[in-house]
Amino acid sequence: MNRAKIWGLRVIIALTTFAFVSAGSFKLMGNEMMHASFLAMGLPVWFGYFIGAAEIAGGIGIWFKKLATWAGAGLSIIMIGATYYHLVYQQPSAVPAVVLGVFAALIAASHRKQTAGLKGLVAQ
């Protein structure tokens, strides 16, 4: 990977980390606005806290080569759920969720060579 791609990926990782750690922190603090989406979908309150913790863990995990693929994949799955919520429950815009999902998928794909050695470990 050339220098421009490396720095571009680092910028994407930094922006993604900021977004997920911020959103996850608000969920863990019990912010009503952040939990309203879970209540609207009929999900239990604890699920909002779980997603908040997962967002923080993923936002940190994408900085570590051996965790980046799994963290990026997990964040992508969370953003699929967020996009679903915005589209089905007619919220203002799903664009931020889609963009963050794409960023997380790019991070996961860019680090998949580093986790290739873990395939045997995961299968056991």
Backbone atoms as SQL, in Angstrom:
CREATE TABLE atoms (id INTEGER PRIMARY KEY, chain TEXT, resi INTEGER, resn TEXT, atom TEXT, x REAL, y REAL, z REAL);
INSERT INTO atoms VALUES
  (1, 'A', 1, 'MET', 'N', 0.849, -1.175, 0.000),
  (2, 'A', 1, 'MET', 'CA', 0.000, 0.000, 0.000),
  (3, 'A', 1, 'MET', 'C', 0.895, 1.239, 0.000),
  (4, 'A', 2, 'ASN', 'N', 0.578, 2.198, -0.844),
  (5, 'A', 2, 'ASN', 'CA', 1.403, 3.408, -0.889),
  (6, 'A', 2, 'ASN', 'C', 1.024, 4.369, 0.241),
  (7, 'A', 3, 'ARG', 'N', 1.827, 5.406, 0.398),
  (8, 'A', 3, 'ARG', 'CA', 1.631, 6.348, 1.518),
  (9, 'A', 3, 'ARG', 'C', 0.264, 7.017, 1.519),
  (10, 'A', 4, 'ALA', 'N', -0.227, 7.404, 0.352),
  (11, 'A', 4, 'ALA', 'CA', -1.526, 8.085, 0.290),
  (12, 'A', 4, 'ALA', 'C', -2.644, 7.160, 0.778),
  (13, 'A', 5, 'LYS', 'N', -2.591, 5.899, 0.384),
  (14, 'A', 5, 'LYS', 'CA', -3.614, 4.955, 0.824),
  (15, 'A', 5, 'LYS', 'C', -3.520, 4.699, 2.324),
  (16, 'A', 6, 'ILE', 'N', -2.304, 4.602, 2.824),
  (17, 'A', 6, 'ILE', 'CA', -2.117, 4.382, 4.261),
  (18, 'A', 6, 'ILE', 'C', -2.683, 5.553, 5.058),
  (19, 'A', 7, 'TRP', 'N', -2.359, 6.768, 4.637),
  (20, 'A', 7, 'TRP', 'CA', -2.873, 7.946, 5.352),
  (21, 'A', 7, 'TRP', 'C', -4.376, 8.099, 5.173),
  (22, 'A', 8, 'GLY', 'N', -4.875, 7.766, 3.998),
  (23, 'A', 8, 'GLY', 'CA', -6.323, 7.804, 3.782),
  (24, 'A', 8, 'GLY', 'C', -7.040, 6.836, 4.702),
  (25, 'A', 9, 'LEU', 'N', -6.476, 5.633, 4.836),
  (26, 'A', 9, 'LEU', 'CA', -7.069, 4.639, 5.736),
  (27, 'A', 9, 'LEU', 'C', -7.005, 5.119, 7.186),
  (28, 'A', 10, 'ARG', 'N', -5.909, 5.738, 7.570),
  (29, 'A', 10, 'ARG', 'CA', -5.798, 6.258, 8.938),
  (30, 'A', 10, 'ARG', 'C', -6.830, 7.349, 9.224),
  (31, 'A', 11, 'VAL', 'N', -7.087, 8.191, 8.243),
  (32, 'A', 11, 'VAL', 'CA', -8.112, 9.230, 8.410),
  (33, 'A', 11, 'VAL', 'C', -9.486, 8.586, 8.562),
  (34, 'A', 12, 'ILE', 'N', -9.773, 7.574, 7.732),
  (35, 'A', 12, 'ILE', 'CA', -11.054, 6.868, 7.834),
  (36, 'A', 12, 'ILE', 'C', -11.184, 6.196, 9.198),
  (37, 'A', 13, 'ILE', 'N', -10.103, 5.575, 9.667),
  (38, 'A', 13, 'ILE', 'CA', -10.131, 4.933, 10.982),
  (39, 'A', 13, 'ILE', 'C', -10.368, 5.971, 12.081),
  (40, 'A', 14, 'ALA', 'N', -9.706, 7.110, 11.993),
  (41, 'A', 14, 'ALA', 'CA', -9.871, 8.157, 13.012),
  (42, 'A', 14, 'ALA', 'C', -11.306, 8.687, 13.039),
  (43, 'A', 15, 'LEU', 'N', -11.869, 8.968, 11.871),
  (44, 'A', 15, 'LEU', 'CA', -13.250, 9.460, 11.804),
  (45, 'A', 15, 'LEU', 'C', -14.234, 8.414, 12.324),
  (46, 'A', 16, 'THR', 'N', -13.995, 7.168, 11.945),
  (47, 'A', 16, 'THR', 'CA', -14.869, 6.077, 12.378),
  (48, 'A', 16, 'THR', 'C', -14.780, 5.886, 13.886),
  (49, 'A', 17, 'THR', 'N', -13.573, 5.951, 14.420),
  (50, 'A', 17, 'THR', 'CA', -13.390, 5.827, 15.867),
  (51, 'A', 17, 'THR', 'C', -14.125, 6.938, 16.595),
  (52, 'A', 18, 'PHE', 'N', -13.957, 8.161, 16.135),
  (53, 'A', 18, 'PHE', 'CA', -14.627, 9.291, 16.785),
  (54, 'A', 18, 'PHE', 'C', -16.140, 9.089, 16.798),
  (55, 'A', 19, 'ALA', 'N', -16.701, 8.703, 15.660),
  (56, 'A', 19, 'ALA', 'CA', -18.155, 8.542, 15.558),
  (57, 'A', 19, 'ALA', 'C', -18.662, 7.432, 16.483),
  (58, 'A', 20, 'PHE', 'N', -17.996, 6.279, 16.457),
  (59, 'A', 20, 'PHE', 'CA', -18.489, 5.149, 17.243),
  (60, 'A', 20, 'PHE', 'C', -18.231, 5.303, 18.731),
  (61, 'A', 21, 'VAL', 'N', -17.087, 5.820, 19.112),
  (62, 'A', 21, 'VAL', 'CA', -16.814, 5.998, 20.534),
  (63, 'A', 21, 'VAL', 'C', -17.745, 7.075, 21.109),
  (64, 'A', 22, 'SER', 'N', -18.012, 8.112, 20.338),
  (65, 'A', 22, 'SER', 'CA', -18.948, 9.155, 20.797),
  (66, 'A', 22, 'SER', 'C', -20.355, 8.590, 20.960),
  (67, 'A', 23, 'ALA', 'N', -20.851, 7.922, 19.935),
  (68, 'A', 23, 'ALA', 'CA', -22.205, 7.372, 19.991),
  (69, 'A', 23, 'ALA', 'C', -22.317, 6.315, 21.087),
  (70, 'A', 24, 'GLY', 'N', -21.314, 5.453, 21.185),
  (71, 'A', 24, 'GLY', 'CA', -21.331, 4.425, 22.221),
  (72, 'A', 24, 'GLY', 'C', -21.302, 5.006, 23.614),
  (73, 'A', 25, 'SER', 'N', -20.533, 6.057, 23.804),
  (74, 'A', 25, 'SER', 'CA', -20.466, 6.716, 25.119),
  (75, 'A', 25, 'SER', 'C', -21.813, 7.300, 25.510),
  (76, 'A', 26, 'PHE', 'N', -22.484, 7.932, 24.555),
  (77, 'A', 26, 'PHE', 'CA', -23.811, 8.488, 24.850),
  (78, 'A', 26, 'PHE', 'C', -24.797, 7.380, 25.208),
  (79, 'A', 27, 'LYS', 'N', -24.705, 6.253, 24.527),
  (80, 'A', 27, 'LYS', 'CA', -25.600, 5.131, 24.852),
  (81, 'A', 27, 'LYS', 'C', -25.309, 4.605, 26.250),
  (82, 'A', 28, 'LEU', 'N', -24.035, 4.471, 26.603),
  (83, 'A', 28, 'LEU', 'CA', -23.685, 3.968, 27.926),
  (84, 'A', 28, 'LEU', 'C', -24.052, 4.953, 29.036),
  (85, 'A', 29, 'MET', 'N', -24.117, 6.250, 28.703),
  (86, 'A', 29, 'MET', 'CA', -24.521, 7.249, 29.692),
  (87, 'A', 29, 'MET', 'C', -26.037, 7.293, 29.853),
  (88, 'A', 30, 'GLY', 'N', -26.750, 6.518, 29.046),
  (89, 'A', 30, 'GLY', 'CA', -28.207, 6.457, 29.163),
  (90, 'A', 30, 'GLY', 'C', -28.937, 7.599, 28.488),
  (91, 'A', 31, 'ASN', 'N', -28.319, 8.242, 27.522),
  (92, 'A', 31, 'ASN', 'CA', -28.948, 9.344, 26.800),
  (93, 'A', 31, 'ASN', 'C', -30.267, 8.876, 26.180),
  (94, 'A', 32, 'GLU', 'N', -31.361, 9.550, 26.532),
  (95, 'A', 32, 'GLU', 'CA', -32.691, 9.135, 26.080),
  (96, 'A', 32, 'GLU', 'C', -32.824, 9.127, 24.563),
  (97, 'A', 33, 'MET', 'N', -32.253, 10.109, 23.897),
  (98, 'A', 33, 'MET', 'CA', -32.351, 10.178, 22.446),
  (99, 'A', 33, 'MET', 'C', -31.678, 8.962, 21.801),
  (100, 'A', 34, 'MET', 'N', -30.556, 8.532, 22.362),
  (101, 'A', 34, 'MET', 'CA', -29.836, 7.397, 21.803),
  (102, 'A', 34, 'MET', 'C', -30.578, 6.083, 22.040),
  (103, 'A', 35, 'HIS', 'N', -31.366, 6.009, 23.093),
  (104, 'A', 35, 'HIS', 'CA', -32.102, 4.780, 23.409),
  (105, 'A', 35, 'HIS', 'C', -33.503, 4.760, 22.800),
  (106, 'A', 36, 'ALA', 'N', -33.965, 5.883, 22.295),
  (107, 'A', 36, 'ALA', 'CA', -35.316, 5.948, 21.728),
  (108, 'A', 36, 'ALA', 'C', -35.483, 4.995, 20.549),
  (109, 'A', 37, 'SER', 'N', -34.447, 4.833, 19.743),
  (110, 'A', 37, 'SER', 'CA', -34.556, 3.952, 18.585),
  (111, 'A', 37, 'SER', 'C', -34.769, 2.501, 19.011),
  (112, 'A', 38, 'PHE', 'N', -34.118, 2.080, 20.072),
  (113, 'A', 38, 'PHE', 'CA', -34.274, 0.699, 20.540),
  (114, 'A', 38, 'PHE', 'C', -35.677, 0.476, 21.095),
  (115, 'A', 39, 'LEU', 'N', -36.193, 1.475, 21.811),
  (116, 'A', 39, 'LEU', 'CA', -37.550, 1.366, 22.345),
  (117, 'A', 39, 'LEU', 'C', -38.581, 1.355, 21.222),
  (118, 'A', 40, 'ALA', 'N', -38.347, 2.154, 20.189),
  (119, 'A', 40, 'ALA', 'CA', -39.281, 2.200, 19.052),
  (120, 'A', 40, 'ALA', 'C', -39.371, 0.853, 18.341),
  (121, 'A', 41, 'MET', 'N', -38.270, 0.119, 18.327),
  (122, 'A', 41, 'MET', 'CA', -38.259, -1.195, 17.679),
  (123, 'A', 41, 'MET', 'C', -38.692, -2.310, 18.622),
  (124, 'A', 42, 'GLY', 'N', -39.027, -1.947, 19.853),
  (125, 'A', 42, 'GLY', 'CA', -39.473, -2.945, 20.821),
  (126, 'A', 42, 'GLY', 'C', -38.352, -3.762, 21.431),
  (127, 'A', 43, 'LEU', 'N', -37.140, -3.243, 21.373),
  (128, 'A', 43, 'LEU', 'CA', -35.991, -3.946, 21.943),
  (129, 'A', 43, 'LEU', 'C', -35.832, -3.572, 23.409),
  (130, 'A', 44, 'PRO', 'N', -35.283, -4.471, 24.212),
  (131, 'A', 44, 'PRO', 'CA', -35.110, -4.157, 25.642),
  (132, 'A', 44, 'PRO', 'C', -34.068, -3.065, 25.865),
  (133, 'A', 45, 'VAL', 'N', -34.159, -2.403, 26.991),
  (134, 'A', 45, 'VAL', 'CA', -33.263, -1.297, 27.325),
  (135, 'A', 45, 'VAL', 'C', -31.804, -1.757, 27.340),
  (136, 'A', 46, 'TRP', 'N', -31.550, -2.954, 27.858),
  (137, 'A', 46, 'TRP', 'CA', -30.173, -3.442, 27.966),
  (138, 'A', 46, 'TRP', 'C', -29.505, -3.542, 26.599),
  (139, 'A', 47, 'PHE', 'N', -30.297, -3.734, 25.535),
  (140, 'A', 47, 'PHE', 'CA', -29.722, -3.875, 24.203),
  (141, 'A', 47, 'PHE', 'C', -29.024, -2.583, 23.764),
  (142, 'A', 48, 'GLY', 'N', -29.571, -1.441, 24.139),
  (143, 'A', 48, 'GLY', 'CA', -28.938, -0.158, 23.830),
  (144, 'A', 48, 'GLY', 'C', -27.581, -0.035, 24.508),
  (145, 'A', 49, 'TYR', 'N', -27.501, -0.500, 25.745),
  (146, 'A', 49, 'TYR', 'CA', -26.226, -0.479, 26.453),
  (147, 'A', 49, 'TYR', 'C', -25.233, -1.456, 25.821),
  (148, 'A', 50, 'PHE', 'N', -25.724, -2.615, 25.419),
  (149, 'A', 50, 'PHE', 'CA', -24.863, -3.597, 24.748),
  (150, 'A', 50, 'PHE', 'C', -24.288, -3.030, 23.452),
  (151, 'A', 51, 'ILE', 'N', -25.142, -2.402, 22.642),
  (152, 'A', 51, 'ILE', 'CA', -24.683, -1.805, 21.382),
  (153, 'A', 51, 'ILE', 'C', -23.683, -0.680, 21.665),
  (154, 'A', 52, 'GLY', 'N', -23.931, 0.112, 22.699),
  (155, 'A', 52, 'GLY', 'CA', -22.990, 1.174, 23.072),
  (156, 'A', 52, 'GLY', 'C', -21.625, 0.621, 23.426),
  (157, 'A', 53, 'ALA', 'N', -21.600, -0.445, 24.215),
  (158, 'A', 53, 'ALA', 'CA', -20.322, -1.070, 24.578),
  (159, 'A', 53, 'ALA', 'C', -19.640, -1.663, 23.347),
  (160, 'A', 54, 'ALA', 'N', -20.429, -2.275, 22.458),
  (161, 'A', 54, 'ALA', 'CA', -19.866, -2.854, 21.232),
  (162, 'A', 54, 'ALA', 'C', -19.295, -1.762, 20.324),
  (163, 'A', 55, 'GLU', 'N', -19.969, -0.618, 20.262),
  (164, 'A', 55, 'GLU', 'CA', -19.460, 0.490, 19.445),
  (165, 'A', 55, 'GLU', 'C', -18.131, 1.014, 19.987),
  (166, 'A', 56, 'ILE', 'N', -18.027, 1.140, 21.284),
  (167, 'A', 56, 'ILE', 'CA', -16.767, 1.611, 21.875),
  (168, 'A', 56, 'ILE', 'C', -15.663, 0.577, 21.647),
  (169, 'A', 57, 'ALA', 'N', -15.970, -0.692, 21.891),
  (170, 'A', 57, 'ALA', 'CA', -14.971, -1.746, 21.683),
  (171, 'A', 57, 'ALA', 'C', -14.538, -1.802, 20.218),
  (172, 'A', 58, 'GLY', 'N', -15.483, -1.697, 19.305),
  (173, 'A', 58, 'GLY', 'CA', -15.152, -1.712, 17.881),
  (174, 'A', 58, 'GLY', 'C', -14.368, -0.485, 17.458),
  (175, 'A', 59, 'GLY', 'N', -14.750, 0.667, 17.990),
  (176, 'A', 59, 'GLY', 'CA', -14.042, 1.907, 17.671),
  (177, 'A', 59, 'GLY', 'C', -12.593, 1.886, 18.116),
  (178, 'A', 60, 'ILE', 'N', -12.323, 1.188, 19.200),
  (179, 'A', 60, 'ILE', 'CA', -10.938, 1.032, 19.661),
  (180, 'A', 60, 'ILE', 'C', -10.259, -0.112, 18.905),
  (181, 'A', 61, 'GLY', 'N', -10.984, -1.201, 18.694),
  (182, 'A', 61, 'GLY', 'CA', -10.420, -2.385, 18.054),
  (183, 'A', 61, 'GLY', 'C', -9.930, -2.181, 16.635),
  (184, 'A', 62, 'ILE', 'N', -10.522, -1.224, 15.907),
  (185, 'A', 62, 'ILE', 'CA', -10.100, -1.014, 14.520),
  (186, 'A', 62, 'ILE', 'C', -8.682, -0.454, 14.413),
  (187, 'A', 63, 'TRP', 'N', -8.095, -0.030, 15.522),
  (188, 'A', 63, 'TRP', 'CA', -6.714, 0.469, 15.512),
  (189, 'A', 63, 'TRP', 'C', -5.678, -0.645, 15.632),
  (190, 'A', 64, 'PHE', 'N', -6.098, -1.844, 15.996),
  (191, 'A', 64, 'PHE', 'CA', -5.187, -2.966, 16.191),
  (192, 'A', 64, 'PHE', 'C', -5.280, -3.924, 15.007),
  (193, 'A', 65, 'LYS', 'N', -4.141, -4.194, 14.389),
  (194, 'A', 65, 'LYS', 'CA', -4.130, -4.993, 13.160),
  (195, 'A', 65, 'LYS', 'C', -4.837, -6.328, 13.304),
  (196, 'A', 66, 'LYS', 'N', -4.610, -7.020, 14.399),
  (197, 'A', 66, 'LYS', 'CA', -5.213, -8.342, 14.562),
  (198, 'A', 66, 'LYS', 'C', -6.699, -8.294, 14.897),
  (199, 'A', 67, 'LEU', 'N', -7.180, -7.164, 15.339),
  (200, 'A', 67, 'LEU', 'CA', -8.595, -7.019, 15.682),
  (201, 'A', 67, 'LEU', 'C', -9.387, -6.257, 14.629),
  (202, 'A', 68, 'ALA', 'N', -8.706, -5.551, 13.755),
  (203, 'A', 68, 'ALA', 'CA', -9.380, -4.611, 12.853),
  (204, 'A', 68, 'ALA', 'C', -10.411, -5.279, 11.949),
  (205, 'A', 69, 'THR', 'N', -10.118, -6.468, 11.440),
  (206, 'A', 69, 'THR', 'CA', -11.088, -7.140, 10.568),
  (207, 'A', 69, 'THR', 'C', -12.362, -7.460, 11.330),
  (208, 'A', 70, 'TRP', 'N', -12.204, -8.034, 12.513),
  (209, 'A', 70, 'TRP', 'CA', -13.380, -8.420, 13.311),
  (210, 'A', 70, 'TRP', 'C', -14.126, -7.195, 13.832),
  (211, 'A', 71, 'ALA', 'N', -13.396, -6.193, 14.274),
  (212, 'A', 71, 'ALA', 'CA', -14.030, -4.970, 14.775),
  (213, 'A', 71, 'ALA', 'C', -14.771, -4.254, 13.649),
  (214, 'A', 72, 'GLY', 'N', -14.132, -4.141, 12.486),
  (215, 'A', 72, 'GLY', 'CA', -14.788, -3.503, 11.345),
  (216, 'A', 72, 'GLY', 'C', -16.018, -4.256, 10.905),
  (217, 'A', 73, 'ALA', 'N', -15.946, -5.591, 10.900),
  (218, 'A', 73, 'ALA', 'CA', -17.107, -6.399, 10.524),
  (219, 'A', 73, 'ALA', 'C', -18.245, -6.212, 11.526),
  (220, 'A', 74, 'GLY', 'N', -17.911, -6.202, 12.811),
  (221, 'A', 74, 'GLY', 'CA', -18.937, -5.992, 13.836),
  (222, 'A', 74, 'GLY', 'C', -19.600, -4.628, 13.728),
  (223, 'A', 75, 'LEU', 'N', -18.794, -3.610, 13.484),
  (224, 'A', 75, 'LEU', 'CA', -19.357, -2.262, 13.321),
  (225, 'A', 75, 'LEU', 'C', -20.220, -2.179, 12.066),
  (226, 'A', 76, 'SER', 'N', -19.834, -2.886, 11.027),
  (227, 'A', 76, 'SER', 'CA', -20.646, -2.915, 9.797),
  (228, 'A', 76, 'SER', 'C', -22.014, -3.528, 10.072),
  (229, 'A', 77, 'ILE', 'N', -22.034, -4.596, 10.858),
  (230, 'A', 77, 'ILE', 'CA', -23.306, -5.236, 11.209),
  (231, 'A', 77, 'ILE', 'C', -24.176, -4.279, 12.014),
  (232, 'A', 78, 'ILE', 'N', -23.577, -3.566, 12.952),
  (233, 'A', 78, 'ILE', 'CA', -24.339, -2.578, 13.731),
  (234, 'A', 78, 'ILE', 'C', -24.930, -1.514, 12.803),
  (235, 'A', 79, 'MET', 'N', -24.158, -1.084, 11.812),
  (236, 'A', 79, 'MET', 'CA', -24.648, -0.055, 10.898),
  (237, 'A', 79, 'MET', 'C', -25.722, -0.581, 9.944),
  (238, 'A', 80, 'ILE', 'N', -25.721, -1.875, 9.665),
  (239, 'A', 80, 'ILE', 'CA', -26.832, -2.444, 8.897),
  (240, 'A', 80, 'ILE', 'C', -28.120, -2.295, 9.704),
  (241, 'A', 81, 'GLY', 'N', -28.027, -2.582, 10.998),
  (242, 'A', 81, 'GLY', 'CA', -29.187, -2.393, 11.874),
  (243, 'A', 81, 'GLY', 'C', -29.616, -0.939, 11.970),
  (244, 'A', 82, 'ALA', 'N', -28.660, -0.033, 12.036),
  (245, 'A', 82, 'ALA', 'CA', -28.980, 1.402, 12.106),
  (246, 'A', 82, 'ALA', 'C', -29.640, 1.877, 10.807),
  (247, 'A', 83, 'THR', 'N', -29.135, 1.389, 9.687),
  (248, 'A', 83, 'THR', 'CA', -29.729, 1.759, 8.392),
  (249, 'A', 83, 'THR', 'C', -31.157, 1.236, 8.309),
  (250, 'A', 84, 'TYR', 'N', -31.363, -0.002, 8.744),
  (251, 'A', 84, 'TYR', 'CA', -32.711, -0.579, 8.775),
  (252, 'A', 84, 'TYR', 'C', -33.646, 0.305, 9.595),
  (253, 'A', 85, 'TYR', 'N', -33.197, 0.699, 10.783),
  (254, 'A', 85, 'TYR', 'CA', -34.024, 1.548, 11.636),
  (255, 'A', 85, 'TYR', 'C', -34.404, 2.846, 10.937),
  (256, 'A', 86, 'HIS', 'N', -33.435, 3.509, 10.327),
  (257, 'A', 86, 'HIS', 'CA', -33.699, 4.794, 9.684),
  (258, 'A', 86, 'HIS', 'C', -34.658, 4.653, 8.502),
  (259, 'A', 87, 'LEU', 'N', -34.546, 3.584, 7.758),
  (260, 'A', 87, 'LEU', 'CA', -35.409, 3.407, 6.587),
  (261, 'A', 87, 'LEU', 'C', -36.813, 2.937, 6.973),
  (262, 'A', 88, 'VAL', 'N', -36.908, 1.966, 7.851),
  (263, 'A', 88, 'VAL', 'CA', -38.207, 1.390, 8.199),
  (264, 'A', 88, 'VAL', 'C', -39.015, 2.310, 9.106),
  (265, 'A', 89, 'TYR', 'N', -38.363, 2.983, 10.027),
  (266, 'A', 89, 'TYR', 'CA', -39.070, 3.841, 10.973),
  (267, 'A', 89, 'TYR', 'C', -39.073, 5.304, 10.534),
  (268, 'A', 90, 'GLN', 'N', -38.764, 5.532, 9.273),
  (269, 'A', 90, 'GLN', 'CA', -38.846, 6.839, 8.620),
  (270, 'A', 90, 'GLN', 'C', -38.173, 7.958, 9.421),
  (271, 'A', 91, 'GLN', 'N', -36.939, 7.719, 9.765),
  (272, 'A', 91, 'GLN', 'CA', -36.135, 8.728, 10.440),
  (273, 'A', 91, 'GLN', 'C', -35.540, 9.657, 9.386),
  (274, 'A', 92, 'PRO', 'N', -35.037, 10.826, 9.802),
  (275, 'A', 92, 'PRO', 'CA', -34.590, 11.839, 8.833),
  (276, 'A', 92, 'PRO', 'C', -33.644, 11.359, 7.741),
  (277, 'A', 93, 'SER', 'N', -32.569, 10.664, 8.081),
  (278, 'A', 93, 'SER', 'CA', -31.611, 10.286, 7.046),
  (279, 'A', 93, 'SER', 'C', -30.808, 9.068, 7.470),
  (280, 'A', 94, 'ALA', 'N', -30.674, 8.126, 6.545),
  (281, 'A', 94, 'ALA', 'CA', -29.865, 6.938, 6.796),
  (282, 'A', 94, 'ALA', 'C', -28.439, 7.122, 6.287),
  (283, 'A', 95, 'VAL', 'N', -28.149, 8.269, 5.682),
  (284, 'A', 95, 'VAL', 'CA', -26.840, 8.495, 5.061),
  (285, 'A', 95, 'VAL', 'C', -25.684, 8.337, 6.052),
  (286, 'A', 96, 'PRO', 'N', -25.728, 8.926, 7.254),
  (287, 'A', 96, 'PRO', 'CA', -24.599, 8.727, 8.176),
  (288, 'A', 96, 'PRO', 'C', -24.369, 7.248, 8.516),
  (289, 'A', 97, 'ALA', 'N', -25.430, 6.506, 8.711),
  (290, 'A', 97, 'ALA', 'CA', -25.291, 5.079, 9.018),
  (291, 'A', 97, 'ALA', 'C', -24.680, 4.322, 7.846),
  (292, 'A', 98, 'VAL', 'N', -25.099, 4.668, 6.639),
  (293, 'A', 98, 'VAL', 'CA', -24.547, 4.002, 5.447),
  (294, 'A', 98, 'VAL', 'C', -23.061, 4.345, 5.297),
  (295, 'A', 99, 'VAL', 'N', -22.715, 5.614, 5.459),
  (296, 'A', 99, 'VAL', 'CA', -21.312, 6.033, 5.318),
  (297, 'A', 99, 'VAL', 'C', -20.435, 5.346, 6.363),
  (298, 'A', 100, 'LEU', 'N', -20.877, 5.323, 7.618),
  (299, 'A', 100, 'LEU', 'CA', -20.091, 4.663, 8.666),
  (300, 'A', 100, 'LEU', 'C', -20.005, 3.159, 8.419),
  (301, 'A', 101, 'GLY', 'N', -21.067, 2.574, 7.891),
  (302, 'A', 101, 'GLY', 'CA', -21.032, 1.157, 7.543),
  (303, 'A', 101, 'GLY', 'C', -20.022, 0.861, 6.450),
  (304, 'A', 102, 'VAL', 'N', -19.970, 1.732, 5.458),
  (305, 'A', 102, 'VAL', 'CA', -18.988, 1.576, 4.373),
  (306, 'A', 102, 'VAL', 'C', -17.580, 1.759, 4.921),
  (307, 'A', 103, 'PHE', 'N', -17.370, 2.764, 5.761),
  (308, 'A', 103, 'PHE', 'CA', -16.050, 2.970, 6.377),
  (309, 'A', 103, 'PHE', 'C', -15.624, 1.727, 7.158),
  (310, 'A', 104, 'ALA', 'N', -16.531, 1.189, 7.974),
  (311, 'A', 104, 'ALA', 'CA', -16.207, 0.012, 8.783),
  (312, 'A', 104, 'ALA', 'C', -15.885, -1.191, 7.891),
  (313, 'A', 105, 'ALA', 'N', -16.630, -1.351, 6.804),
  (314, 'A', 105, 'ALA', 'CA', -16.369, -2.457, 5.874),
  (315, 'A', 105, 'ALA', 'C', -15.014, -2.278, 5.181),
  (316, 'A', 106, 'LEU', 'N', -14.678, -1.037, 4.816),
  (317, 'A', 106, 'LEU', 'CA', -13.369, -0.772, 4.214),
  (318, 'A', 106, 'LEU', 'C', -12.232, -1.107, 5.175),
  (319, 'A', 107, 'ILE', 'N', -12.411, -0.758, 6.427),
  (320, 'A', 107, 'ILE', 'CA', -11.398, -1.058, 7.436),
  (321, 'A', 107, 'ILE', 'C', -11.253, -2.566, 7.587),
  (322, 'A', 108, 'ALA', 'N', -12.368, -3.267, 7.662),
  (323, 'A', 108, 'ALA', 'CA', -12.319, -4.726, 7.789),
  (324, 'A', 108, 'ALA', 'C', -11.631, -5.360, 6.587),
  (325, 'A', 109, 'ALA', 'N', -11.976, -4.911, 5.393),
  (326, 'A', 109, 'ALA', 'CA', -11.392, -5.481, 4.180),
  (327, 'A', 109, 'ALA', 'C', -9.910, -5.164, 4.059),
  (328, 'A', 110, 'SER', 'N', -9.507, -3.989, 4.487),
  (329, 'A', 110, 'SER', 'CA', -8.103, -3.595, 4.352),
  (330, 'A', 110, 'SER', 'C', -7.183, -4.359, 5.295),
  (331, 'A', 111, 'HIS', 'N', -7.736, -4.950, 6.344),
  (332, 'A', 111, 'HIS', 'CA', -6.911, -5.670, 7.323),
  (333, 'A', 111, 'HIS', 'C', -7.107, -7.178, 7.267),
  (334, 'A', 112, 'ARG', 'N', -7.803, -7.688, 6.286),
  (335, 'A', 112, 'ARG', 'CA', -8.097, -9.111, 6.302),
  (336, 'A', 112, 'ARG', 'C', -6.859, -9.982, 6.119),
  (337, 'A', 113, 'LYS', 'N', -5.802, -9.489, 5.497),
  (338, 'A', 113, 'LYS', 'CA', -4.575, -10.280, 5.356),
  (339, 'A', 113, 'LYS', 'C', -3.909, -10.518, 6.709),
  (340, 'A', 114, 'GLN', 'N', -3.996, -9.547, 7.621),
  (341, 'A', 114, 'GLN', 'CA', -3.374, -9.698, 8.938),
  (342, 'A', 114, 'GLN', 'C', -4.077, -10.761, 9.769),
  (343, 'A', 115, 'THR', 'N', -5.362, -11.022, 9.517),
  (344, 'A', 115, 'THR', 'CA', -6.101, -11.998, 10.315),
  (345, 'A', 115, 'THR', 'C', -6.181, -13.352, 9.622),
  (346, 'A', 116, 'ALA', 'N', -5.549, -13.504, 8.473),
  (347, 'A', 116, 'ALA', 'CA', -5.607, -14.779, 7.752),
  (348, 'A', 116, 'ALA', 'C', -5.047, -15.919, 8.604),
  (349, 'A', 117, 'GLY', 'N', -4.051, -15.637, 9.427),
  (350, 'A', 117, 'GLY', 'CA', -3.471, -16.656, 10.280),
  (351, 'A', 117, 'GLY', 'C', -4.380, -17.091, 11.417),
  (352, 'A', 118, 'LEU', 'N', -5.439, -16.363, 11.694),
  (353, 'A', 118, 'LEU', 'CA', -6.356, -16.702, 12.768),
  (354, 'A', 118, 'LEU', 'C', -7.461, -17.651, 12.326),
  (355, 'A', 119, 'LYS', 'N', -7.533, -17.991, 11.048),
  (356, 'A', 119, 'LYS', 'CA', -8.622, -18.841, 10.554),
  (357, 'A', 119, 'LYS', 'C', -8.680, -20.167, 11.296),
  (358, 'A', 120, 'GLY', 'N', -7.554, -20.802, 11.488),
  (359, 'A', 120, 'GLY', 'CA', -7.538, -22.074, 12.205),
  (360, 'A', 120, 'GLY', 'C', -7.964, -21.920, 13.659),
  (361, 'A', 121, 'LEU', 'N', -7.611, -20.811, 14.264),
  (362, 'A', 121, 'LEU', 'CA', -7.953, -20.557, 15.657),
  (363, 'A', 121, 'LEU', 'C', -9.457, -20.387, 15.820),
  (364, 'A', 122, 'VAL', 'N', -10.074, -19.680, 14.898),
  (365, 'A', 122, 'VAL', 'CA', -11.513, -19.418, 14.970),
  (366, 'A', 122, 'VAL', 'C', -12.303, -20.693, 14.708),
  (367, 'A', 123, 'ALA', 'N', -11.840, -21.526, 13.781),
  (368, 'A', 123, 'ALA', 'CA', -12.567, -22.740, 13.406),
  (369, 'A', 123, 'ALA', 'C', -12.555, -23.781, 14.519),
  (370, 'A', 124, 'GLN', 'N', -11.612, -23.715, 15.432),
  (371, 'A', 124, 'GLN', 'CA', -11.513, -24.747, 16.483),
  (372, 'A', 124, 'GLN', 'C', -12.502, -24.562, 17.558);
